[in-house]
């Protein structure tokens, strides 16, 4: 790296020295032929291009991810309207969300995941309730699926190894301590859910 810095500096010093030798006010300084860019200039230009390309790639990725998420939410809402039923009530702290229709699946074959026992999903007003029981444990979350950058709600439990759901027939209930990710640092909040599948 030192060589890349030293060579251009020495070349510039030599050119200035030669331009000043033997010249008078009447003699114009000799013109220098165009020099190829130095490795530093090339590296700087490359880094600038790479940074610009990285930003554009990141923006394109985020845009595609947002479109994909919007499509998934739209498809889920359509499926929920066509096949859903039942209902769910979710309470976190002092706030309650009511879901008038839910989608449920029971067992590995219906869910398509080894060790899966139960899944419930419902979307209403851009908020998704998601419950699952699988080989990883019990999971409960409530997420803003319309605004990932500035969510109105983002709750999920910290420890899925704790079994907190009571699944009886087509009904599920449970309570857990969730983490609220809309605040920094995330804070704990007690939550309960009661749901009946169609």
Buried (B, 14 or more C-beta within 10 A) or exposed (E): EEEEEEEBEEEEEEBEEEBEEEEEEEEEEEEEEEEEEBBEEEEEEEEEEEEEEEEEEEEEEEEEEBEEEEEEBEEBBEEBEEEBBBBBBBBBEEEEBEBEBBBBBBEBEEBEBEEBBBBBBBBBEBBBBBBBBBEEBBBBBBBBBBEEEEBEBBBBBEEBEEEBBEBEEEEBBBBBEBBBBEEEEBEEBEBBBBBBBE
